[in-house]
């Protein structure tokens, strides 16, 4: 691909393709941040939290014939967005949702989320979707936006074509005989 993609346009395309709504603060954050090479302003995530987010993101967008969330850098994106773009209430809700997953797994399976099987993890996420839909919607939104605004998501998963067809700026007016649009 010979030219660089416009990140804002790519976000609009991803949102249109996915049919999801982005919160205004998340959209502003994604548009404003220096994209993939940013580090959060502070260490808000523990090592266990990072691992938990990594596993959840990969469950939402697993590796198939295209790379999954981990390879696309989604966990780092989520950490950046939670740390630097969510407000205090949003961060509290996010961490509360992660804690709810842990409580569910402990009560249902007598293991932490990370020690559960893939099937048990999926059940925990399905439970979170039913019982704590705000948390699940947020982590799913962050995963999807992080994935489809990454280079991997945009170039290997989506079929990015900024201008479908061919543009011929020197087309003879006599061949058409009138304007195509106003």
N, CA, C and O atoms as a DFTB+ gen file, in Angstrom:
728 C
 N C O
     1  1       0.852      -1.157       0.000
     2  2       0.000       0.000       0.000
     3  2       0.896       1.218       0.000
     4  3       1.658       1.415       0.947
     5  1       0.832       2.024      -1.012
     6  2       1.761       3.100      -1.195
     7  2       1.487       4.351      -0.391
     8  3       2.390       5.171      -0.227
     9  1       0.273       4.536       0.121
    10  2       0.008       5.758       0.854
    11  2      -0.457       5.444       2.257
    12  3      -0.955       4.352       2.530
    13  1      -0.291       6.410       3.147
    14  2      -0.702       6.223       4.541
    15  2      -2.203       6.406       4.654
    16  3      -2.801       7.222       3.952
    17  1      -2.803       5.632       5.551
    18  2      -4.233       5.734       5.773
    19  2      -4.528       6.903       6.697
    20  3      -3.742       7.198       7.598
    21  1      -5.645       7.562       6.481
    22  2      -6.111       8.602       7.370
    23  2      -6.870       7.924       8.500
    24  3      -7.912       7.310       8.272
    25  1      -6.351       8.033       9.716
    26  2      -6.908       7.309      10.856
    27  2      -8.357       7.710      11.126
    28  3      -9.180       6.846      11.430
    29  1      -8.688       8.988      11.024
    30  2     -10.058       9.431      11.300
    31  2     -11.040       8.818      10.293
    32  3     -12.130       8.381      10.661
    33  1     -10.642       8.795       9.042
    34  2     -11.502       8.202       8.020
    35  2     -11.654       6.711       8.268
    36  3     -12.743       6.159       8.105
    37  1     -10.565       6.054       8.663
    38  2     -10.617       4.631       8.947
    39  2     -11.565       4.340      10.104
    40  3     -12.303       3.356      10.067
    41  1     -11.550       5.184      11.125
    42  2     -12.465       5.003      12.257
    43  2     -13.905       5.117      11.779
    44  3     -14.751       4.301      12.146
    45  1     -14.182       6.117      10.971
    46  2     -15.552       6.280      10.452
    47  2     -15.978       5.050       9.638
    48  3     -17.114       4.589       9.751
    49  1     -15.061       4.525       8.821
    50  2     -15.360       3.334       8.022
    51  2     -15.623       2.139       8.931
    52  3     -16.588       1.401       8.729
    53  1     -14.765       1.949       9.930
    54  2     -14.926       0.813      10.853
    55  2     -16.246       0.902      11.585
    56  3     -16.935      -0.105      11.747
    57  1     -16.604       2.086      12.027
    58  2     -17.873       2.255      12.737
    59  2     -19.039       1.948      11.804
    60  3     -19.995       1.283      12.203
    61  1     -18.964       2.425      10.576
    62  2     -20.034       2.150       9.616
    63  2     -20.144       0.664       9.317
    64  3     -21.245       0.115       9.264
    65  1     -18.999       0.012       9.122
    66  2     -18.982      -1.414       8.812
    67  2     -19.502      -2.227       9.999
    68  3     -20.277      -3.166       9.819
    69  1     -19.080      -1.870      11.193
    70  2     -19.434      -2.636      12.381
    71  2     -20.806      -2.274      12.922
    72  3     -21.385      -3.027      13.706
    73  1     -21.332      -1.127      12.508
    74  2     -22.646      -0.718      12.965
    75  2     -22.686      -0.411      14.452
    76  3     -23.734      -0.551      15.082
    77  1     -21.574       0.000      15.018
    78  2     -21.575       0.294      16.448
    79  2     -21.488       1.789      16.667
    80  3     -21.037       2.538      15.801
    81  1     -21.926       2.206      17.838
    82  2     -21.826       3.596      18.211
    83  2     -20.640       3.759      19.136
    84  3     -20.441       2.965      20.056
    85  1     -19.870       4.774      18.892
    86  2     -18.743       5.071      19.765
    87  2     -19.151       6.172      20.723
    88  3     -19.830       7.124      20.339
    89  1     -18.735       6.037      21.967
    90  2     -18.973       7.130      22.887
    91  2     -18.154       8.316      22.400
    92  3     -17.089       8.151      21.805
    93  1     -18.663       9.499      22.660
    94  2     -17.993      10.703      22.189
    95  2     -16.580      10.812      22.748
    96  3     -15.657      11.189      22.026
    97  1     -16.400      10.485      24.025
    98  2     -15.064      10.601      24.617
    99  2     -14.108       9.588      24.011
   100  3     -12.933       9.897      23.808
   101  1     -14.587       8.382      23.718
   102  2     -13.720       7.378      23.109
   103  2     -13.316       7.817      21.711
   104  3     -12.149       7.699      21.338
   105  1     -14.269       8.325      20.930
   106  2     -13.952       8.774      19.580
   107  2     -12.939       9.912      19.616
   108  3     -11.992       9.925      18.830
   109  1     -13.133      10.866      20.523
   110  2     -12.167      11.974      20.647
   111  2     -10.793      11.444      21.024
   112  3      -9.775      11.894      20.499
   113  1     -10.776      10.485      21.939
   114  2      -9.507       9.924      22.374
   115  2      -8.769       9.225      21.254
   116  3      -7.568       9.427      21.078
   117  1      -9.475       8.408      20.498
   118  2      -8.843       7.679      19.392
   119  2      -8.348       8.652      18.333
   120  3      -7.268       8.461      17.773
   121  1      -9.129       9.695      18.054
   122  2      -8.733      10.646      17.025
   123  2      -7.555      11.509      17.453
   124  3      -6.741      11.901      16.617
   125  1      -7.456      11.809      18.743
   126  2      -6.432      12.736      19.210
   127  2      -5.107      12.070      19.540
   128  3      -4.055      12.704      19.460
   129  1      -5.151      10.802      19.908
   130  2      -3.914      10.206      20.406
   131  2      -2.926       9.902      19.288
   132  3      -3.323       9.552      18.177
   133  1      -1.631      10.038      19.588
   134  2      -0.630       9.584      18.636
   135  2      -0.681       8.071      18.620
   136  3      -0.280       7.431      19.592
   137  1      -1.147       7.512      17.580
   138  2      -1.752       6.192      17.508
   139  2      -1.041       5.069      18.227
   140  3      -1.281       4.950      19.428
   141  1      -0.252       4.284      17.690
   142  2       0.152       3.013      18.284
   143  2       1.371       3.047      19.198
   144  3       1.615       2.077      19.916
   145  1       2.121       4.096      19.196
   146  2       3.354       4.053      19.961
   147  2       3.259       4.798      21.284
   148  3       4.283       5.149      21.870
   149  1       2.059       5.041      21.756
   150  2       1.857       5.765      23.001
   151  2       1.878       4.823      24.190
   152  3       1.498       3.656      24.097
   153  1       2.327       5.356      25.288
   154  2       2.277       4.645      26.569
   155  2       1.330       5.424      27.464
   156  3       1.247       6.648      27.361
   157  1       0.619       4.733      28.339
   158  2      -0.248       5.452      29.273
   159  2       0.559       6.431      30.123
   160  3       1.752       6.234      30.354
   161  1      -0.098       7.469      30.576
   162  2       0.593       8.501      31.350
   163  2       1.036       8.005      32.724
   164  3       1.914       8.603      33.347
   165  1       0.434       6.919      33.197
   166  2       0.812       6.347      34.496
   167  2       0.516       4.851      34.472
   168  3      -0.217       4.368      33.609
   169  1       1.084       4.133      35.415
   170  2       0.852       2.685      35.511
   171  2      -0.387       2.435      36.359
   172  3      -0.311       2.361      37.585
   173  1      -1.515       2.308      35.700
   174  2      -2.774       2.059      36.385
   175  2      -3.088       0.559      36.418
   176  3      -3.764       0.083      37.330
   177  1      -2.595      -0.180      35.422
   178  2      -2.855      -1.613      35.320
   179  2      -1.744      -2.402      36.016
   180  3      -0.560      -2.108      35.854
   181  1      -2.145      -3.391      36.780
   182  2      -1.176      -4.333      37.336
   183  2      -0.840      -5.358      36.250
   184  3      -1.482      -5.393      35.200
   185  1       0.157      -6.179      36.508
   186  2       0.489      -7.246      35.564
   187  2      -0.677      -8.195      35.365
   188  3      -0.931      -8.648      34.249
   189  1      -1.391      -8.501      36.453
   190  2      -2.550      -9.391      36.357
   191  2      -3.675      -8.750      35.543
   192  3      -4.344      -9.428      34.763
   193  1      -3.881      -7.442      35.726
   194  2      -4.912      -6.740      34.958
   195  2      -4.564      -6.759      33.478
   196  3      -5.436      -6.974      32.636
   197  1      -3.305      -6.537      33.161
   198  2      -2.877      -6.582      31.752
   199  2      -3.150      -7.959      31.151
   200  3      -3.635      -8.067      30.025
   201  1      -2.837      -8.999      31.900
   202  2      -3.064     -10.366      31.407
   203  2      -4.560     -10.633      31.237
   204  3      -4.970     -11.257      30.259
   205  1      -5.357     -10.175      32.164
   206  2      -6.803     -10.345      32.096
   207  2      -7.372      -9.651      30.864
   208  3      -8.177     -10.235      30.139
   209  1      -6.961      -8.420      30.627
   210  2      -7.426      -7.658      29.460
   211  2      -6.963      -8.337      28.176
   212  3      -7.710      -8.397      27.200
   213  1      -5.743      -8.844      28.175
   214  2      -5.202      -9.535      26.997
   215  2      -6.053     -10.759      26.647
   216  3      -6.402     -10.969      25.486
   217  1      -6.382     -11.558      27.658
   218  2      -7.182     -12.776      27.434
   219  2      -8.591     -12.414      26.965
   220  3      -9.121     -13.042      26.049
   221  1      -9.194     -11.405      27.588
   222  2     -10.550     -10.995      27.198
   223  2     -10.560     -10.489      25.760
   224  3     -11.428     -10.869      24.974
   225  1      -9.601      -9.635      25.415
   226  2      -9.546      -9.091      24.048
   227  2      -9.403     -10.203      23.019
   228  3     -10.034     -10.161      21.963
   229  1      -8.573     -11.198      23.325
   230  2      -8.383     -12.304      22.377
   231  2      -9.618     -13.193      22.298
   232  3      -9.872     -13.800      21.258
   233  1     -10.386     -13.280      23.377
   234  2     -11.650     -14.024      23.317
   235  2     -12.658     -13.288      22.434
   236  3     -13.455     -13.919      21.739
   237  1     -12.624     -11.969      22.459
   238  2     -13.555     -11.178      21.650
   239  2     -13.152     -11.212      20.181
   240  3     -14.003     -11.399      19.311
   241  1     -11.871     -11.033      19.896
   242  2     -11.372     -11.124      18.510
   243  2     -10.196     -12.101      18.500
   244  3      -9.041     -11.699      18.642
   245  1     -10.504     -13.388      18.331
   246  2      -9.438     -14.398      18.351
   247  2      -8.672     -14.449      17.028
   248  3      -9.131     -13.972      15.991
   249  1      -7.508     -15.037      17.113
   250  2      -6.740     -15.291      15.895
   251  2      -7.457     -16.377      15.100
   252  3      -7.807     -17.426      15.641
   253  1      -7.669     -16.120      13.832
   254  2      -8.252     -17.104      12.917
   255  2      -7.316     -17.157      11.711
   256  3      -6.114     -17.373      11.866
   257  1      -7.858     -16.962      10.523
   258  2      -6.975     -16.861       9.359
   259  2      -6.361     -15.463       9.274
   260  3      -5.512     -15.207       8.420
   261  1      -6.787     -14.567      10.151
   262  2      -6.177     -13.253      10.312
   263  2      -5.733     -13.110      11.764
   264  3      -6.252     -13.807      12.635
   265  1      -4.792     -12.226      12.036
   266  2      -4.310     -12.061      13.411
   267  2      -5.438     -11.626      14.354
   268  3      -6.404     -10.984      13.942
   269  1      -5.287     -11.990      15.614
   270  2      -6.264     -11.630      16.623
   271  2      -5.926     -10.329      17.323
   272  3      -5.031      -9.593      16.907
   273  1      -6.659     -10.057      18.397
   274  2      -6.530      -8.806      19.139
   275  2      -5.134      -8.613      19.732
   276  3      -4.605      -7.502      19.733
   277  1      -4.548      -9.686      20.230
   278  2      -3.234      -9.545      20.858
   279  2      -2.203      -9.075      19.848
   280  3      -1.470      -8.119      20.105
   281  1      -2.142      -9.735      18.707
   282  2      -1.147      -9.369      17.698
   283  2      -1.377      -7.961      17.160
   284  3      -0.433      -7.291      16.742
   285  1      -2.629      -7.514      17.169
   286  2      -2.949      -6.167      16.685
   287  2      -2.636      -5.086      17.721
   288  3      -2.763      -3.897      17.430
   289  1      -2.230      -5.488      18.920
   290  2      -1.884      -4.502      19.941
   291  2      -3.061      -3.970      20.726
   292  3      -2.960      -2.925      21.369
   293  1      -4.176      -4.679      20.682
   294  2      -5.397      -4.214      21.350
   295  2      -5.239      -4.080      22.868
   296  3      -5.713      -3.089      23.424
   297  1      -4.597      -5.027      23.568
   298  2      -4.472      -4.847      25.022
   299  2      -3.784      -3.539      25.420
   300  3      -4.212      -2.886      26.372
   301  1      -2.741      -3.153      24.718
   302  2      -2.059      -1.888      25.009
   303  2      -2.976      -0.706      24.702
   304  3      -2.981       0.287      25.429
   305  1      -3.748      -0.816      23.625
   306  2      -4.712       0.221      23.277
   307  2      -5.747       0.380      24.394
   308  3      -6.065       1.500      24.792
   309  1      -6.266      -0.734      24.896
   310  2      -7.258      -0.677      25.966
   311  2      -6.651      -0.031      27.207
   312  3      -7.281       0.819      27.837
   313  1      -5.448      -0.425      27.554
   314  2      -4.803       0.167      28.730
   315  2      -4.648       1.678      28.564
   316  3      -4.915       2.437      29.496
   317  1      -4.222       2.109      27.397
   318  2      -4.061       3.537      27.133
   319  2      -5.394       4.272      27.243
   320  3      -5.478       5.327      27.872
   321  1      -6.425       3.715      26.633
   322  2      -7.723       4.383      26.639
   323  2      -8.318       4.432      28.044
   324  3      -8.862       5.460      28.445
   325  1      -8.223       3.339      28.793
   326  2      -8.765       3.326      30.154
   327  2      -7.995       4.303      31.033
   328  3      -8.597       5.048      31.806
   329  1      -6.680       4.305      30.922
   330  2      -5.849       5.150      31.766
   331  2      -5.976       6.628      31.425
   332  3      -6.123       7.459      32.321
   333  1      -5.920       6.960      30.149
   334  2      -5.809       8.363      29.761
   335  2      -7.056       8.996      29.155
   336  3      -7.099      10.214      28.988
   337  1      -8.072       8.201      28.821
   338  2      -9.227       8.796      28.164
   339  2     -10.541       8.582      28.888
   340  3     -11.465       9.375      28.707
   341  1     -10.661       7.553      29.692
   342  2     -11.888       7.407      30.476
   343  2     -11.822       8.345      31.669
   344  3     -10.746       8.615      32.203
   345  1     -12.982       8.839      32.081
   346  2     -13.009       9.651      33.297
   347  2     -12.985       8.723      34.506
   348  3     -13.005       7.502      34.355
   349  1     -12.942       9.296      35.697
   350  2     -12.836       8.486      36.918
   351  2     -13.985       7.492      37.044
   352  3     -13.768       6.344      37.431
   353  1     -15.204       7.919      36.723
   354  2     -16.349       7.000      36.804
   355  2     -16.210       5.854      35.809
   356  3     -16.523       4.707      36.130
   357  1     -15.744       6.158      34.611
   358  2     -15.540       5.129      33.607
   359  2     -14.480       4.125      34.020
   360  3     -14.637       2.921      33.816
   361  1     -13.389       4.631      34.607
   362  2     -12.340       3.727      35.096
   363  2     -12.849       2.854      36.227
   364  3     -12.580       1.653      36.253
   365  1     -13.588       3.447      37.171
   366  2     -14.145       2.650      38.275
   367  2     -15.054       1.552      37.739
   368  3     -14.979       0.410      38.191
   369  1     -15.911       1.887      36.780
   370  2     -16.820       0.892      36.196
   371  2     -16.041      -0.203      35.475
   372  3     -16.412      -1.374      35.545
   373  1     -14.974       0.166      34.792
   374  2     -14.158      -0.809      34.074
   375  2     -13.525      -1.794      35.053
   376  3     -13.640      -3.006      34.875
   377  1     -12.862      -1.284      36.077
   378  2     -12.201      -2.156      37.046
   379  2     -13.210      -2.948      37.871
   380  3     -12.932      -4.077      38.274
   381  1     -14.369      -2.369      38.123
   382  2     -15.438      -3.096      38.815
   383  2     -15.924      -4.266      37.956
   384  3     -16.209      -5.345      38.477
   385  1     -16.018      -4.053      36.651
   386  2     -16.412      -5.124      35.739
   387  2     -15.401      -6.257      35.714
   388  3     -15.775      -7.430      35.682
   389  1     -14.115      -5.906      35.729
   390  2     -13.082      -6.946      35.794
   391  2     -13.196      -7.723      37.105
   392  3     -13.074      -8.948      37.123
   393  1     -13.428      -7.007      38.191
   394  2     -13.583      -7.667      39.488
   395  2     -14.810      -8.573      39.494
   396  3     -14.771      -9.657      40.075
   397  1     -15.883      -8.150      38.864
   398  2     -17.092      -8.988      38.772
   399  2     -16.819     -10.293      38.037
   400  3     -17.347     -11.343      38.403
   401  1     -15.987     -10.220      36.992
   402  2     -15.590     -11.447      36.283
   403  2     -14.863     -12.393      37.229
   404  3     -15.120     -13.597      37.236
   405  1     -13.959     -11.843      38.020
   406  2     -13.206     -12.652      38.983
   407  2     -14.141     -13.289      40.014
   408  3     -14.002     -14.471      40.329
   409  1     -15.081     -12.520      40.533
   410  2     -16.027     -13.036      41.527
   411  2     -16.881     -14.144      40.917
   412  3     -17.090     -15.188      41.536
   413  1     -17.371     -13.913      39.705
   414  2     -18.175     -14.928      39.029
   415  2     -17.385     -16.228      38.869
   416  3     -17.885     -17.306      39.192
   417  1     -16.163     -16.123      38.375
   418  2     -15.347     -17.328      38.154
   419  2     -15.030     -18.029      39.471
   420  3     -15.043     -19.258      39.538
   421  1     -14.753     -17.273      40.492
   422  2     -14.464     -17.855      41.799
   423  2     -15.684     -18.597      42.348
   424  3     -15.560     -19.701      42.877
   425  1     -16.851     -17.989      42.218
   426  2     -18.083     -18.609      42.724
   427  2     -18.522     -19.811      41.887
   428  3     -18.968     -20.820      42.433
   429  1     -18.398     -19.704      40.582
   430  2     -18.891     -20.754      39.694
   431  2     -17.890     -21.884      39.458
   432  3     -18.269     -23.048      39.331
   433  1     -16.615     -21.527      39.402
   434  2     -15.611     -22.509      38.974
   435  2     -14.477     -22.705      39.977
   436  3     -13.592     -23.535      39.768
   437  1     -14.508     -21.949      41.051
   438  2     -13.487     -22.031      42.105
   439  2     -12.071     -21.737      41.579
   440  3     -11.078     -22.239      42.105
   441  1     -12.011     -20.919      40.540
   442  2     -10.735     -20.488      39.960
   443  2     -10.833     -18.999      39.629
   444  3     -11.927     -18.444      39.523
   445  1      -9.692     -18.376      39.470
   446  2      -9.693     -17.015      38.937
   447  2     -10.017     -17.107      37.441
   448  3      -9.940     -18.185      36.851
   449  1     -10.372     -15.996      36.844
   450  2     -10.690     -15.966      35.419
   451  2      -9.524     -16.541      34.613
   452  3      -9.729     -17.339      33.698
   453  1      -8.311     -16.134      34.955
   454  2      -7.135     -16.578      34.204
   455  2      -6.856     -18.064      34.357
   456  3      -6.243     -18.671      33.479
   457  1      -7.298     -18.658      35.461
   458  2      -7.080     -20.093      35.682
   459  2      -8.227     -20.959      35.155
   460  3      -8.159     -22.186      35.221
   461  1      -9.261     -20.333      34.641
   462  2     -10.396     -21.082      34.085
   463  2     -10.067     -21.592      32.680
   464  3      -9.148     -21.100      32.026
   465  1     -10.823     -22.570      32.239
   466  2     -10.683     -23.076      30.874
   467  2     -11.270     -22.045      29.905
   468  3     -11.959     -21.114      30.323
   469  1     -10.997     -22.215      28.631
   470  2     -11.531     -21.310      27.610
   471  2     -13.058     -21.300      27.648
   472  3     -13.678     -20.246      27.507
   473  1     -13.659     -22.469      27.837
   474  2     -15.119     -22.552      27.905
   475  2     -15.660     -21.794      29.124
   476  3     -16.672     -21.099      29.026
   477  1     -14.994     -21.927      30.252
   478  2     -15.426     -21.221      31.461
   479  2     -15.247     -19.707      31.310
   480  3     -16.076     -18.928      31.781
   481  1     -14.179     -19.306      30.663
   482  2     -13.969     -17.872      30.405
   483  2     -15.074     -17.316      29.523
   484  3     -15.591     -16.226      29.769
   485  1     -15.430     -18.071      28.499
   486  2     -16.519     -17.650      27.613
   487  2     -17.823     -17.533      28.383
   488  3     -18.571     -16.575      28.190
   489  1     -18.104     -18.498      29.256
   490  2     -19.309     -18.430      30.092
   491  2     -19.292     -17.178      30.967
   492  3     -20.319     -16.521      31.138
   493  1     -18.123     -16.852      31.519
   494  2     -18.010     -15.660      32.364
   495  2     -18.296     -14.393      31.563
   496  3     -18.964     -13.482      32.053
   497  1     -17.793     -14.337      30.339
   498  2     -18.065     -13.167      29.500
   499  2     -19.536     -13.105      29.097
   500  3     -20.115     -12.020      29.030
   501  1     -20.136     -14.245      28.830
   502  2     -21.568     -14.263      28.526
   503  2     -22.379     -13.788      29.726
   504  3     -23.367     -13.070      29.571
   505  1     -21.963     -14.188      30.910
   506  2     -22.612     -13.723      32.134
   507  2     -22.443     -12.209      32.270
   508  3     -23.395     -11.502      32.602
   509  1     -21.238     -11.720      32.016
   510  2     -20.988     -10.273      32.097
   511  2     -21.848      -9.514      31.098
   512  3     -22.333      -8.422      31.391
   513  1     -22.033     -10.090      29.929
   514  2     -22.870      -9.437      28.919
   515  2     -24.312      -9.329      29.397
   516  3     -24.978      -8.322      29.155
   517  1     -24.791     -10.360      30.069
   518  2     -26.173     -10.342      30.579
   519  2     -26.321      -9.456      31.816
   520  3     -27.262      -8.668      31.912
   521  1     -25.395      -9.588      32.755
   522  2     -25.552      -8.964      34.061
   523  2     -24.896      -7.594      34.189
   524  3     -25.372      -6.758      34.957
   525  1     -23.839      -7.353      33.471
   526  2     -23.111      -6.088      33.570
   527  2     -22.855      -5.601      32.158
   528  3     -21.709      -5.462      31.731
   529  1     -23.929      -5.345      31.446
   530  2     -23.808      -5.046      30.024
   531  2     -23.002      -3.776      29.759
   532  3     -22.393      -3.650      28.697
   533  1     -22.984      -2.828      30.707
   534  2     -22.199      -1.606      30.497
   535  2     -20.709      -1.939      30.436
   536  3     -19.996      -1.445      29.562
   537  1     -20.240      -2.772      31.360
   538  2     -18.834      -3.174      31.333
   539  2     -18.525      -3.952      30.061
   540  3     -17.552      -3.658      29.365
   541  1     -19.359      -4.946      29.762
   542  2     -19.079      -5.776      28.598
   543  2     -19.113      -4.941      27.321
   544  3     -18.276      -5.117      26.435
   545  1     -20.086      -4.030      27.228
   546  2     -20.161      -3.164      26.047
   547  2     -18.903      -2.313      25.929
   548  3     -18.399      -2.102      24.826
   549  1     -18.389      -1.820      27.063
   550  2     -17.192      -0.972      27.028
   551  2     -15.968      -1.766      26.590
   552  3     -15.217      -1.309      25.729
   553  1     -15.756      -2.939      27.163
   554  2     -14.538      -3.691      26.790
   555  2     -14.652      -4.216      25.358
   556  3     -13.651      -4.310      24.648
   557  1     -15.845      -4.549      24.945
   558  2     -16.032      -4.991      23.564
   559  2     -15.790      -3.820      22.606
   560  3     -15.147      -3.980      21.569
   561  1     -16.309      -2.648      22.963
   562  2     -16.115      -1.459      22.139
   563  2     -14.631      -1.116      22.023
   564  3     -14.134      -0.847      20.930
   565  1     -13.936      -1.127      23.140
   566  2     -12.505      -0.832      23.115
   567  2     -11.741      -1.856      22.281
   568  3     -10.815      -1.502      21.551
   569  1     -12.128      -3.114      22.391
   570  2     -11.469      -4.171      21.622
   571  2     -11.703      -3.986      20.128
   572  3     -10.761      -4.052      19.338
   573  1     -12.937      -3.758      19.745
   574  2     -13.279      -3.613      18.323
   575  2     -12.632      -2.363      17.727
   576  3     -12.047      -2.419      16.646
   577  1     -12.736      -1.246      18.427
   578  2     -12.132      -0.012      17.910
   579  2     -10.615      -0.151      17.857
   580  3      -9.988       0.245      16.874
   581  1     -10.022      -0.711      18.911
   582  2      -8.579      -0.904      18.920
   583  2      -8.120      -1.794      17.783
   584  3      -7.089      -1.541      17.159
   585  1      -8.887      -2.832      17.519
   586  2      -8.509      -3.775      16.465
   587  2      -8.637      -3.139      15.080
   588  3      -7.698      -3.187      14.286
   589  1      -9.792      -2.547      14.792
   590  2     -10.028      -2.056      13.440
   591  2      -9.337      -0.735      13.134
   592  3      -9.310      -0.304      11.981
   593  1      -8.776      -0.085      14.156
   594  2      -7.962       1.096      13.880
   595  2      -6.479       0.772      13.917
   596  3      -5.641       1.655      13.730
   597  1      -6.151      -0.492      14.158
   598  2      -4.742      -0.916      14.085
   599  2      -4.402      -1.197      12.623
   600  3      -5.290      -1.396      11.794
   601  1      -3.131      -1.209      12.326
   602  2      -2.711      -1.521      10.962
   603  2      -3.153      -2.924      10.564
   604  3      -3.590      -3.145       9.435
   605  1      -3.040      -3.872      11.493
   606  2      -3.446      -5.249      11.197
   607  2      -4.936      -5.314      10.883
   608  3      -5.336      -5.900       9.877
   609  1      -5.753      -4.719      11.736
   610  2      -7.197      -4.758      11.514
   611  2      -7.608      -4.068      10.232
   612  3      -8.496      -4.531       9.517
   613  1      -6.947      -2.948       9.949
   614  2      -7.312      -2.170       8.762
   615  2      -6.838      -2.796       7.465
   616  3      -7.506      -2.676       6.438
   617  1      -5.701      -3.459       7.499
   618  2      -5.143      -3.949       6.238
   619  2      -5.306      -5.443       6.021
   620  3      -5.338      -5.901       4.879
   621  1      -5.412      -6.223       7.118
   622  2      -5.521      -7.665       6.947
   623  2      -6.947      -8.174       7.161
   624  3      -7.341      -9.176       6.564
   625  1      -7.705      -7.506       7.990
   626  2      -9.085      -7.935       8.251
   627  2     -10.051      -7.195       7.335
   628  3     -10.864      -7.815       6.649
   629  1      -9.961      -5.872       7.326
   630  2     -10.811      -5.080       6.433
   631  2     -10.170      -5.031       5.055
   632  3      -8.962      -5.219       4.912
   633  1     -10.952      -4.789       4.093
   634  2     -10.451      -4.592       2.739
   635  2     -10.449      -3.088       2.498
   636  3     -11.396      -2.541       1.932
   637  1      -9.380      -2.422       2.931
   638  2      -9.292      -0.979       2.853
   639  2      -9.101      -0.554       1.411
   640  3      -8.121      -0.932       0.770
   641  1     -10.020       0.217       0.910
   642  2      -9.951       0.743      -0.439
   643  2     -10.464       2.177      -0.380
   644  3     -11.668       2.402      -0.506
   645  1      -9.580       3.147      -0.192
   646  2     -10.022       4.515       0.045
   647  2     -10.791       5.118      -1.123
   648  3     -11.659       5.965      -0.909
   649  1     -10.501       4.710      -2.332
   650  2     -11.213       5.219      -3.494
   651  2     -11.531       4.047      -4.395
   652  3     -10.709       3.659      -5.226
   653  1     -12.733       3.469      -4.239
   654  2     -13.050       2.332      -5.109
   655  2     -13.113       2.769      -6.569
   656  3     -13.536       3.880      -6.886
   657  1     -12.694       1.894      -7.422
   658  2     -12.695       2.235      -8.847
   659  2     -11.499       3.089      -9.200
   660  3     -10.530       3.180      -8.446
   661  1     -11.584       3.699     -10.335
   662  2     -10.478       4.491     -10.862
   663  2     -10.947       5.921     -11.031
   664  3     -12.084       6.155     -11.441
   665  1     -10.096       6.874     -10.723
   666  2     -10.400       8.284     -10.945
   667  2      -9.671       8.745     -12.184
   668  3      -8.452       8.607     -12.285
   669  1     -10.401       9.285     -13.112
   670  2      -9.810       9.829     -14.328
   671  2     -10.181      11.305     -14.372
   672  3     -11.278      11.658     -14.807
   673  1      -9.284      12.156     -13.930
   674  2      -9.547      13.594     -13.864
   675  2      -9.526      14.286     -15.210
   676  3      -9.895      15.456     -15.310
   677  1      -9.106      13.593     -16.233
   678  2      -9.020      14.189     -17.560
   679  2     -10.014      13.517     -18.508
   680  3      -9.689      13.249     -19.664
   681  1     -11.217      13.249     -18.017
   682  2     -12.228      12.571     -18.811
   683  2     -12.892      13.586     -19.747
   684  3     -13.304      14.654     -19.294
   685  1     -13.001      13.278     -21.028
   686  2     -13.565      14.240     -21.983
   687  2     -15.065      14.478     -21.739
   688  3     -15.869      13.546     -21.775
   689  1     -15.416      15.730     -21.493
   690  2     -16.802      16.107     -21.231
   691  2     -17.718      15.696     -22.380
   692  3     -18.874      15.346     -22.142
   693  1     -17.245      15.729     -23.587
   694  2     -18.062      15.391     -24.759
   695  2     -18.576      13.961     -24.697
   696  3     -19.629      13.670     -25.263
   697  1     -17.854      13.049     -24.018
   698  2     -18.302      11.661     -23.914
   699  2     -19.522      11.521     -23.005
   700  3     -20.331      10.613     -23.196
   701  1     -19.663      12.404     -22.024
   702  2     -20.792      12.308     -21.099
   703  2     -21.921      13.238     -21.491
   704  3     -23.092      12.882     -21.356
   705  1     -21.594      14.400     -21.965
   706  2     -22.610      15.321     -22.434
   707  2     -23.296      16.135     -21.344
   708  3     -23.996      17.097     -21.660
   709  1     -23.127      15.797     -20.124
   710  2     -23.721      16.577     -19.034
   711  2     -22.987      16.251     -17.724
   712  3     -22.167      15.335     -17.661
   713  1     -23.304      17.020     -16.699
   714  2     -22.692      16.811     -15.406
   715  2     -23.266      15.547     -14.756
   716  3     -24.428      15.201     -14.971
   717  1     -22.449      14.877     -13.972
   718  2     -22.910      13.697     -13.256
   719  2     -23.640      14.064     -11.971
   720  3     -24.596      13.394     -11.582
   721  1     -23.195      15.115     -11.322
   722  2     -23.852      15.559     -10.080
   723  2     -23.667      17.047      -9.920
   724  3     -22.851      17.664     -10.605
   725  1     -24.412      17.604      -9.033
   726  2     -24.349      19.062      -8.816
   727  2     -23.570      19.381      -7.592
   728  3     -23.410      20.553      -7.250
